Amino acid sequence: MAMNLEELNLIIMANEVLAKIDRQNIIFDVVDGIPPSGDESDEIKSFRSQIESDNLMLEYSAEELGFNNVLFEYLSQG
């Protein structure tokens, strides 16, 4: 899984700013197709936008949190 430096920096930023539980919840919401609530912080909006628009970032972020096959579930829904 090749990732460019900008994507890697975004993941590092999310890890530093967002708590693990926040990242898990965002990933689950994206995979389950739950739309944003509208009152998220800028950091949450940014992380969510990145994983929604980049399957590699979604997969990497999920694996970093210990979840496997998240991308398969995400892609098989639609």
N, C-alpha and C positions, 0 to 999 in steps of 0.2 A: 504494500500500500504506500504509494509515493504521495508525499504531501509537501506543498511548497512552504517556504519560510513564513509567509504571511498567515497561512492557516495554522501553522504550529504556534505562532505567537498569539493568535486568537484563543487557542486552546489553553495555553499557559495563562493568559489573562483571565479567562473564565475560571480556571482552577484557583487562581489567587484571590479572586473577588467573590465568587459564588461558593456557598457551602456545598458539600457533597450531596446533601439531601435535595438542595435546590436543583442541582444539575440532574440528579436522578429523576425528579418530578418533571422537569422540562422534557427530558428524553422520553419518559413514559407518555406524557401528553402528546408529544409530536407523533410517536409511534401509534398511539391510540386514536389520533385524529382529533384531539380536543383542541379547540381554538384558544388563542390567548384570551385572558380575562379582560385585558385592557388597562389594568392598573399595575402592570409589572414595572420594575425598575429598568433603567436604560441598559444595565448589564444583562439582565434577564432577556430583554428584547433582543439585544445583540447576539447573545448565545443561541437563542431560539432561532433567530433568522439564519444564522450560520449553519446550524444542523438541519434546518428545513431545506436549505438550498444546496447543500453539499453532502451527498451520501457518504463520502469518505470521512468527513468530519463527524457525522452522526455515528458511524461505525466505530471510529477511533475513540470518540468520547465515551461511548457505551462500553467498549472493551476496557478502557481505562478505569471505569467504575466496576468492572467485573462481570459485565453482561455480554453474552455471546449471542450471535444470530439475531440481533435487534434489526439489522438492516434487512434481513430476509423477511421478517414479519412486517416491517414498514413497507417494503416494495410489494408484498403479496396482497396488500389491502386495496390496491387501487388500480 
